[in-house]
Amino acid sequence: MSDEFGRIHHLNGDTFDEKLSALRTCIDSLPDMYRETVKLRYEQELLPSELATRLAKNSETVKKQLQRAKSMLLECINRKMANTTPQH
């Protein structure tokens, strides 16, 4: 996630707060399964193995969910930041 967040920092957008707001909005718009996985991983800082136990899923499933969620978040943030680009 830190690599993805680093990429977000370089996206268009006037302020870091706008980018953070976009990230929060995008997390909230994830399907429930992905949103829960992301929140447990990054808010509660659970390791993928701990997530697997908590979610009663195998580790590979959890890793794929996190990977898909990150991809969805990056796509969502890119769209939101493109919409904040000033029009000339």
CORWONOR-V532144 format. One record per residue. N is the residue number from 1. RES is the residue in three letters. OMEGA is omega in whole degrees, 0 to 359 (none if undefined). D_LAST is the distance of its C-alpha to the last C-alpha in Angstrom with 1 decimal. Layout:
BEGIN
n->[N/N]
res->[RES/RES]
omega->[OMEGA/OMEGA]
d_last->[D_LAST/D_LAST]
END
This chain:
BEGIN
n->[1/2/3/4/5/6/7/8/9/10/11/12/13/14/15/16/17/18/19/20/21/22/23/24/25/26/27/28/29/30/31/32/33/34/35/36/37/38/39/40/41/42/43/44/45/46/47/48/49/50/51/52/53/54/55/56/57/58/59/60/61/62/63/64/65/66/67/68/69/70/71/72/73/74/75/76/77/78/79/80/81/82/83/84/85/86/87/88]
res->[MET/SER/ASP/GLU/PHE/GLY/ARG/ILE/HIS/HIS/LEU/ASN/GLY/ASP/THR/PHE/ASP/GLU/LYS/LEU/SER/ALA/LEU/ARG/THR/CYS/ILE/ASP/SER/LEU/PRO/ASP/MET/TYR/ARG/GLU/THR/VAL/LYS/LEU/ARG/TYR/GLU/GLN/GLU/LEU/LEU/PRO/SER/GLU/LEU/ALA/THR/ARG/LEU/ALA/LYS/ASN/SER/GLU/THR/VAL/LYS/LYS/GLN/LEU/GLN/ARG/ALA/LYS/SER/MET/LEU/LEU/GLU/CYS/ILE/ASN/ARG/LYS/MET/ALA/ASN/THR/THR/PRO/GLN/HIS]
omega->[181/176/179/180/176/177/179/181/182/178/175/181/186/187/174/180/177/180/178/177/178/179/180/179/180/176/180/182/178/171/187/184/182/180/180/180/180/182/178/182/190/176/181/176/176/175/179/179/177/176/181/179/182/184/181/178/177/185/180/177/180/179/179/177/179/179/179/180/179/179/178/180/180/178/180/181/177/178/182/180/177/179/178/179/179/177/180/none]
d_last->[32.9/32.4/30.9/28.5/27.6/27.0/24.5/22.8/22.6/20.4/17.9/14.4/14.9/15.3/19.0/22.1/23.1/20.1/21.2/24.8/24.1/22.5/25.6/28.0/26.4/26.6/30.2/31.2/29.9/32.1/35.2/38.1/39.9/36.9/35.9/39.5/39.8/36.7/37.8/41.3/40.3/37.7/38.7/42.4/42.2/44.6/45.2/44.9/48.7/48.9/46.2/48.4/51.3/49.5/48.0/51.1/49.3/49.9/47.9/46.3/45.0/43.5/41.9/40.3/39.1/37.4/35.9/34.6/33.3/31.4/29.8/28.9/27.5/25.3/24.0/23.3/21.6/19.4/18.3/17.9/15.9/13.5/13.1/12.2/9.4/6.4/3.8/0.0]
END
